[in-house]
Amino acid sequence: MGIHKEGVRILTFLAVSAITAAAVLFIFVYWIIALSVTLVLLLLLLFVAHFFRRAKRNCPAQAGKVYSPADGRVVAIERVFEPEVFNTEVQVVSIFMSVWNVHANSYPVSGFVDYVHYHKGKFLVAWHPKSSTENERTTVVVRTEQGVRILFRQIAGAVARRICCYAHEGTNVEAGQQFGFIKFGSRVDIFLPLDANITVALGDKVRAAETIIAEL
């Protein structure tokens, strides 16, 4: 465990602000009030540190296996028409990340990144049906060595206001390798061929780079 790089600046700012506020309060305000405010600031700092925690995962990266790109809970498994890349019907598995989950995202398969695109959008709650097409989001497609293209999409939620994506077109990647981070609650959708065997069910809890969600 450690602190993810996306949280270092925020935590540094909060720590300096908390120390400064506590010092001022203890000098100019009654000590009980100062202590109470200091404890609240400390709890906030601990919460943010917990959110930005970094977890080390060991992904087997087996060929033909599709690993979860995020920690969270499976909130949808369905057939949908995907218009951005495939322009055909595919299967989609949606994973909702609460503020208590590790928010780093990892590649679900090994292969070649042949598409990355960022979309500006709204900030509907992440479980809203239209969030996949109307919210701020980043779409990434990886083509496996077997030629299967897997699309996965980071989707911002009502609280999440920043999507960080490190994927670059034209690069080779490994399953389990980190490709992004979403700050403060969000969702990741992964689009699979119709003949893929989904190995998770609605309500299942999954872990990035460890839980196998489908077999190709």
NORQUI-V601008 format. One line per field, one symbol per residue. ss: DSSP state (H for helix, E for strand, C for the rest). phi: phi as a letter, one per 40 degrees, with the letter a starting at -180 (. if undefined). burial: + if it has 9 or more other C-alpha atoms within 8 Angstrom, else -. A space follows every 10 residues. Layout:
ss = ???
phi = ???
burial = ???
This chain:
ss = CEECHHHHHH HHHHHHHHHH HHHHHHHHCC HHHHHHHHHH HHHHHHHHHH HCEECCCCCC CCCCEEECCC CEEEEEEEEE EECCCCCEEE EEEEEEECCC CCCEEECCCC EEEEEEEEEC CECCCCCCCC HHHHECEEEE EEECCCCCEE EEEEEECCCC CCEEECCCCC CEECCCCEEE EECCCEEEEE EECCCCEECC CCCCEECCCC CEEEEC
phi = .abcdcbccc cccccccccc cccccccbbd cccccccccc cccccccccc cccbbcbbcc fccgbbccca cibcbabaca cbccbcfaca cbbbbcbccc ccbcbbccac ibcbaaacbc acbcdcccdc ccbbcdabbb bbccccgccb bbbcbcbccc babbbbcbcg bcbbdgccbi abcggaabbb bbccccccbb bdgccbbdgb ccbabc
burial = --++--++-- +--++--+-- ++-+++--+- --+++-++-- ++--+--++- ++++------ +---++++++ +++++++-+- -+------++ ++++++++-- ++++++++++ ++++++---- --++++---- ++--++++++ ++++-----+ ++++++++++ +-+---+--- --+++++-++ ++++++++++ ++---+---+ -+---+++++ +++++-
